[in-house]
């Protein structure tokens, strides 16, 4: 009989900090969200989240807000 438990596939998700940093450098240089996301090989929705911030949900209710990255901090 086979187990229904999922098998972990590695140490976890890879960090996106290098992509985020390069993305914000491109945005500061005048690139569009879509173009900068394509350049760093990230999803357009991730780029929009990094630029504009996003809400986090739990059971359909808003539980927090992740602030957008600051262009000047890069």
C-alpha positions in Angstrom: 0.0 0.0 0.0 1.4 3.4 -0.9 1.6 6.3 1.4 -0.4 9.5 0.7 2.2 11.7 2.5 4.1 14.1 0.3 7.8 13.7 0.1 9.9 16.9 0.6 11.8 17.8 -2.5 14.7 19.8 -1.0 15.8 22.3 1.6 13.2 24.8 0.7 12.5 27.6 -1.8 15.5 29.4 -3.2 15.9 33.0 -2.1 14.9 35.7 -4.6 16.9 38.5 -3.1 19.4 38.7 -6.0 16.5 38.8 -8.5 14.7 41.4 -6.4 17.8 43.6 -6.2 18.5 43.5 -9.9 14.8 44.0 -10.6 14.8 47.2 -8.6 18.0 48.4 -10.3 16.3 48.0 -13.6 13.1 49.8 -12.4 15.3 52.7 -11.2 16.8 52.8 -14.6 13.4 53.4 -16.2 12.4 49.8 -17.2 8.8 48.7 -17.1 7.7 46.1 -14.5 7.1 43.5 -17.3 10.5 44.2 -19.0 12.5 44.1 -15.8 10.8 40.9 -14.6 11.5 39.3 -18.0 15.2 40.4 -17.7 15.7 38.8 -14.3 13.8 35.7 -15.4 11.0 36.3 -12.9 7.3 36.2 -13.2 5.4 39.4 -14.1 3.2 39.0 -11.1 6.3 38.8 -8.8 7.6 42.0 -10.3 4.3 43.7 -9.7 4.3 42.5 -6.1 7.8 43.8 -5.6 6.9 47.2 -7.1 3.5 47.7 -5.5 3.4 45.6 -2.4 0.7 43.0 -1.7 -1.8 41.8 0.9 -1.5 38.4 2.6 -4.6 36.4 3.3 -5.6 33.6 5.7 -8.9 31.8 5.3 -10.1 34.6 3.0 -9.3 37.4 5.4 -6.6 40.0 5.0 -4.0 39.4 7.7 -1.1 41.6 6.6 0.5 43.8 3.9 4.0 43.3 2.5 5.4 46.7 1.6 6.8 47.4 -1.8 10.6 47.5 -2.2 12.1 50.9 -2.1 13.9 51.9 -5.3 16.2 54.3 -3.4 17.4 51.6 -1.1 19.0 49.7 -4.0 
